Structures are given as C-alpha cells and as structure tokens.
Amino acid sequence: MEFSEKLKQVRQKLDLSQEALARELGVSFATINRCETNKFHPSYRTIKKFDDFCIRHNISFENNGGAN
C-alpha cells in the first residue's frame, strides 16, 4: 500500500480533516494534501511522525494490509 493511501485511510478512519491530521503530526496542511494526492513524497521525519501517530492510535498495516 502506498504511503498516500495509508495516510488517507488513517485520516478517514479517525474522522480527521487534512488540517486536523496536519496539526496532530506537526506538519502543514499542504504537506498532508500533497502526500494524499501523490504530488509530494514526505521526508523521513514526516513518515516517522505518521508511524508514531499510528502506533499511539493502535493502527497497524503489517497484519492485514489495512488499518485495524
């Protein structure tokens, strides 16, 4: 699964707007928007923030290919 798909899936699962997720991750709205539309590949730091966010919310992609 592409990072853009994971990002959007988690955001929708948690019923967050792109702006709200951006605040949660400490990144800009534009970063989230561009990542979701595959117009931008995030930095390692942004990916790490997203991974940590998923861990805090007990969301895993390894077991079933989708958010739990």
C-alpha positions in Angstrom: 0.0 0.0 0.0 1.3 3.4 -1.0 2.0 6.0 1.8 -0.7 8.3 0.2 -3.3 5.5 0.6 -2.2 4.8 4.2 -2.4 8.5 5.1 -5.8 8.9 3.7 -7.1 5.7 5.2 -6.0 6.5 8.7 -7.3 10.1 8.4 -10.7 8.9 7.3 -10.8 6.1 9.9 -10.2 8.6 12.7 -12.6 11.1 11.1 -10.0 13.8 10.8 -9.8 16.6 8.3 -6.5 17.1 6.4 -5.9 20.2 8.6 -6.6 18.3 11.8 -4.2 15.5 10.9 -1.6 18.1 9.9 -1.9 19.6 13.4 -1.6 16.2 15.0 1.6 15.4 13.1 3.1 18.9 13.4 3.2 19.4 9.6 1.5 21.8 7.2 -1.9 21.2 5.7 -0.2 21.4 2.3 2.1 18.5 3.2 -0.9 16.3 4.0 -2.8 17.4 0.9 0.2 16.8 -1.4 1.0 13.5 0.2 -2.6 12.2 -0.2 -2.7 13.2 -3.9 0.7 11.7 -4.5 2.2 15.1 -5.6 4.8 15.0 -2.9 6.8 12.3 -1.2 7.2 13.0 2.5 10.5 13.3 4.3 11.7 10.5 6.6 10.8 12.8 9.5 7.2 13.1 8.4 6.9 9.4 7.8 8.3 8.8 11.3 5.7 11.2 12.8 3.0 9.4 10.9 4.2 6.0 12.1 4.4 7.2 15.7 0.8 8.6 15.4 -0.4 5.2 14.1 1.3 3.4 17.0 -0.4 5.8 19.5 -3.8 5.0 17.9 -3.1 1.2 17.6 -3.3 1.3 13.8 -1.2 -1.4 12.1 -0.7 -2.1 8.4 1.5 -5.2 8.7 -1.1 -7.8 9.8 -3.9 -7.3 7.3 -2.7 -4.7 4.8 -5.1 -2.1 6.2 -5.8 0.0 9.3 -7.2 -2.0 12.2 
